[in-house]
Amino acid sequence: MKTAARIQAAIDVLAEIGGTDRPAEQQASGYFRKRRYIGSKDRKAIAALVFGVLRHRARLGWWLDRLGGGAPSSRIDVFAFLLLSGGETAESLAGLCGSEPYGPEPLEDSEKALLDRLSGQPLTTAEQPASVRLEVPDWLMPSFARAFGEEDASDLAALQEEAPLDLRCNALKAERDQAMVALAAEGIESVPTPLSPLGLRVVGRRAVQTGRAFTEGLVEIQDEGSQIAALLCEVCPGMAVADVCAGGGGKALALAAAMAGRGRLLASDRDQGRLDRAAARFRRAGADFIERRTIGDLARADDLAEGFDRVLVDAPCSGSGAWRRQPDARWRLTRDRLAAFLDLQREILSKAAALVRPGGRLIYVTCSLLPEENQDQVDAFLEGHSPFALCPVPQVWPQVLDVPCPSDEPCLSLTPARHGTDGFFVAIFDRQEAA
């Protein structure tokens, strides 16, 4: 594909993203699946342009509002990004538009005038409000100030960067060194992650899902922060363990490996379809012993009450800790959606607590950086559930990880800026033995 065709493809993808509530990554993948004639280099170039626009949406919008950009459109967004980021000039864009059968239509007079006004402007300027420079919805700024302080913008700035590709070595099938060798045989270079003893970080942007190491279950795609959250469950072979928000099954697989296939592991989710799709993933990893039930089934199963040594709640949340991977998600989050997540988190925590046996543990995890979803939920849970007490993460950390714990706080908060992981929060509760 020529440059003009790539630009038009990015415009088309962004238009589709804007017309749906589906995550941008899913929408882009669907676009490419329908057009298998697009080569890998072209797909990378188109995706880079699409996500470049999404990562700079607030700043682009600020400039377009300031300079009279008219009604928002994916076409103007792409042109503005290419111009402000230095990828093209007003003259080169004018030359590309109308030059190719599959490229953008010729520029209108109003578009030419706008590009002329944008020429020479910096993408980021001190005149922009902090929420615009940091690409954060304005209404969330007070929450992030609570989390990081008014003056420290490094954690929010890091959310604008691209995330690395992390893999977890599946201990049911291979040691980490063996997985590295298998990946290297496919031409995929990887290095050990600094915190997780199971993690590998892929060097560069490489497709791993079609290679032998992945298809034979030696590795799973999982951010290092997610691996650490699973390790902090401190599960052992023979335990009874429940993952009550299993989703696609990533943490359930990590728990299965730690249990060495022995014991009882129950994966639950609200969506039966997700559990069914996870079954193939479980088989590939050699973890067929994982049971699957919907959350509704759990609620009706009296025999499960107080039956588990460990109960993991990887709670539905804003996903603010994963905005590096899903830059569009920050703009799909609303006050009402956040309020709904908070209600759901409290409900799930309360129901999950009933599954923990005396002497067992409840582990609460979010991929959020918002205090409302993290420490506030911990405080509310402890106030309403007297059999439980907070177990400090630094007390558990050395039992499962060889590197020093990065914090001495009772609950663990991982961030992209400070730890190189997605944003994760982990709280561990011990249920007291019966008197």
N, C-alpha and C positions, 0 to 999 in steps of 0.2 A: 504494500500500500504506500502511496505517496503521502507527503505531509498533509496536504489538503484533505485527503480521504480520512486520515487518522483524526484530524480536527473535527470533521463532520461526525465521525463515529462517536467521539467523546461527547459532542453536543447531543446526539441521539440517546446515549446512555444516561446522561444527566437529566434529559427530559423524562425518560422512563422512571428514574429514581424520584424525581419531583412529583410524579403522578401516582405514587404508591407509598404505603407505609412499611414496605419490606426493607430490610437492611440493604445498603448500597452494594455490599459485596455479593449478596445473593442476586440482586438485580443485574449487576455486571456479568456475573457468571452465566445467568440465563441468557443474556444478550449474546455472549460468545458461543454458548452451546448451540444456539440457533444459526450460527454463522461459522461453521467449522472450517470454512475456507480461509478464515483470518489466521495468519501464521503466529507463532509464539512471540516473535519480536514485535509484531504489530499489536498483539494483545497487551504486551507489557507497556508499550508506548501509550496506547489508548487508556489503559488503566491508570498509568502514572498521571496523565492529564486530568482524568476524571477525579482522582483522589487529591490531586493538587488543588483543584477548584474547591472540593469539599473541605480541605484542611484550611482554606483561606476564605471561607464563605463570609465571615463577619467583616473582614477587611475589604473584600471586594464590594460587599453591600454598602459599606461606609463610603467608599469612593464613588460608587454609582449614585448614591443618594446625594452626595455633596456636589457632584458635577452634572446632575440632571440626566441620569441614565435611563429614565422612563420605566416602563413596566419590567419587572424581573423576567429574565429568560435564560435558558441554558446557553443559548448562542452568545448573548452579551457577556455572560459570566465567563465563558471560555476565552473570548476575545480579550476581556479585561485582564484575566489571569495571565495569559500569554504576554500581554503588553507590560503589565506591572512587574512580572517576575523576570522580565528580560528575555523571554523565549522568542519573542517576535517584536517587530516595530510596527507602527501604524502603516508604513509603506509596504512592508512585507506581507502583513495581513491583507491589505487591499489587493495585493498581487495574487495571494492564494485564493481569495474568494472569487468564484466564477471561473477559475482557471482549469478545473478538472471536472469530469462528469460526476464523480462521487464526492466532490468537495462542497464547501458551503456556497450558498448563492452569493451573488455580488453584493457588496456593501451598499446599504441605503445611505442617502445623504446624511440623515440623522446619526447613523452609526459612524460614518467617517468623522463627523464633527465631534462625537463623543471620544473616539480614539485619539483625535488630535488633542483634546483637553486632557486625556489621561497620559499622554506621552510625556516622559521625563519625570513622572511622579514616582515616589518610592512606595512599595507595597505596604510598608509599616511606617508610621510616623508618630511622633510624640503627641500630635494633636488628637489622635484617636483615643477614646476612653479605654481604660484598662481592660474592660470586658471585651472590647473589639480587638485590641492587640493580642489578647490571650485566647481569643476564639471561645468565649464562654457566655452562655445566656446571662444577661444582666441580672436576672432574678436569683441566680445561683451564686453570685459573687459573695454575699454574706456567709453562705455555708462554707465556701472554700476559705474565707478569711478565718472562720472558726477552726478549720482543719489545719491551716498552714500559717496563719498570721496575716496581718494586713500587708506587710512589706515583702514577704517572700513569694515571688512569682515563679520560682524555678520549677515547682511541681506542675503548675498549670502549663508553663512553657513546654515542658517535656511531653505533655499530652498531645502536642502538635507534631511530634516526630513520628517517623515510621517505627513500628515495633519489629523486633527480631523474630525469626522463626525458631522456636524452641521445640525440642523433642524430649520425650521421656523414654528411657530404656525400659523395656518390659522385662522385669526380673524373672518372670515365668518362662522366658525363652532365651534370654541372653544377658551377659554382663555388659556394662557400659563400653568397655574396650572392644568387645566383640561387635557391638552395634556400630561403633566408629569405623571398624575395619569394613563391615558390610556396606556402610554408606560410602566409604572411600572407593570401594570397588565399583560403585555406580558413578564415580566422579563427583561425589558430594562431600565437600570438606566440612568438618564440624569440630567444635572444641567443647570441653566440659564447661558446664555452667558454674558460676562461682559459688553458689549457695547449695543447690540441690545436688546430692550425690548421684542422682539418676538422670540428670539433665544433660542434653547436648544442644549447643547453639549452632545452627547452620550458618556457614560463612557465605554471605551474599544471598541473593534471592534465587532459590532453586526449588523445583518441583520434586517433592519426595513421595507423593502418594501413588505414583506408578511404579516405583522401584521395589526390588525384592525385600529390602529391609522393612519397608512399611507393609507391603501386601502379605508378608509372612508373619507379621505381628511382632517383629523385634523392637520396633519403636512406635510410639504414638505421638501425635502432635499435641503438645500441652505446654502452656507458658510455665516458666520456672516458678512464678508465684503460686500458680495452681498446684504444682507439684509439692511445694512446701506446705500448703494448706492440707493436702492429703497426708503428708508425712506427720504433721502435728496431731493427727488423729491417734497416732501411736497404737496402731492395731498390730495384733500378733496372730500367728496361726492358731486356729481353734476357737477364736472369738466369735460372738454373734454381733454382726455389724449391720447397720441400716443407713443407706444414703437416701434420704427422703425427698431430695430434689435432684434426682440423678441427671435429668436432661439427656444429653447425648451420651452420657456414660463415662466421661473422661476421668472423673475422680473415683468412680466405682471401680474402674480398671486399675487405678493406682492402688486402691485399697485391696483389690484381689491379689495383686502381685505381692503386697506386704504380708498377706495372709498365706502366701505360698499355696493357694488353692485349697486350704483346709479351714473348715469352720463354716459359718453361715453368713452369707452376704446378700442382703436384700436391696435392690435398686428400685426406687419408686419415683413416680412423676405424675403430674396431673394429666399429661398427654400420652394416651396409650400408643399413638402412632410413633412418638419419639422413642418409647421403650421398645417397640417392635423393631425400629431401625437400629437401635443400639444392640440388638441381639446379634446381628452379623458382626459388629465390632467386637463383641464379647467372644464370639467363636474364633475370630482371627487371632485374638490375643491369647487363646487357650484358657479362657475364663468362663467356660460353660456352666460352672457351678453357681453363677450369679442368678438369684431369683429375681423375677420382675413382677411388680404389682403397682396399680395406680394408687394415688393418694386416697382416692375414695375407698378402694379395697382395704387399705390400712385402717381407715377410720372405722370400718365395720368388723375388723378382725380382733375380737376380744382376746384371742390367744396370744397376740403380740404384745400386749400391755406389759411394761416393765420386763421385757424379754431380751434387751440388747445391752451389750457391754459398751458399745460405742454407737452414737447416733449423729450422723453428719447432716447439718442443714446448710446446704449451699444455696442460699436464699435467692429467689427472684429479686432483682434490684435494678437500679438505674443504669448499671453498667458503666458508670463514669470512670472507673479504673481502667477500662478497656477502650477508651476513646482514641487511643493511638491506632487501634485496629478498625474501629468503626467511627470515623470522624463525623458521619452524618447523625449518629445516635444522639449527640449532644443537642441537636436541633429538634429531634423528635420527642425529647423529654419535656413534659409540661408539669405545672404544679399539680394538676389533677392526677397525672400518672404517678408522680412521686408519692402523693398521698395514698394512692391505691397500693403501691409497693409497700409502704410503711404498714398499712393495715394487714396486708398479706403476710408480711414478715412476722408480725406479732402473732397472727393466727397459726402459722406453721410452727413457730417456736413453741407455742403452748401445746400443740398437738404432739410434736416430736418429743417434748419432755416426758410425756406419758409412756413413751416407749423405752425409756432408759431405766435399767434395773438399779436398785440401790448399790452404790459403789461404782456405778458406771459413769460415762461421760457424754455430755452433749457438746458438739463443736459447731459453732455458728460462724459462717463464712459469707462474705460478700465480695464481689469485684467492684466495690464502690469506694469512693473517697469522701463521701458525704457523711458528716457526723450524725445526721438524722437517721441514717440507715445502719450506723455502726455503734458508736459508744452510747448514743441515746437509747437504742434498742437493748443493749446490754443492761443499762441501768433499769429500764422498765421491766425487763424480764426478771432480774434479781429481786426487784421490789414485789413482784407478784408470785414468785415461785420459791418459797422458803426452803424446800429441800435441797436447793442448788446453791453452790458457792463458786466464785470465780477461781479458776486454777491459773496462775500466772504462766504465760507462754514461756518466759525464760526458765521456768522450772521444767518444762517438757522438752524444750529445744535440744539440750545436750543428750537426751535419750535417743534422739532420732537423727540429729545432724552433727557433723564433726566440726563445722566452722562456728565461730562465735556468734551468738545471737545478736542481731543488729540493733536491738532495743532492749531497754530494761523496763519498759512499760508492761503492765499486766496483759494488755491485748496487743496484738501485732498489727501494725499498719505498714504495708509494703507499697512503694511508689516507684514510678519509672525513673524519676530524677535521682532518688536516693539509693535505689537497689537494682535498677535496670530491669525490673519485672513490670508486669501490669499492676495496677493498683489493687491490692487485696487487703481485706481485714479479717482477722481470725480472733475469736474469743472462745475459750474453753471453760466449760462448767462441769464441776464434779457434783454428782448427786450423792448426798450423804447416806451412809449406811443406816438402815432402820435401827431405831433405838432398841 
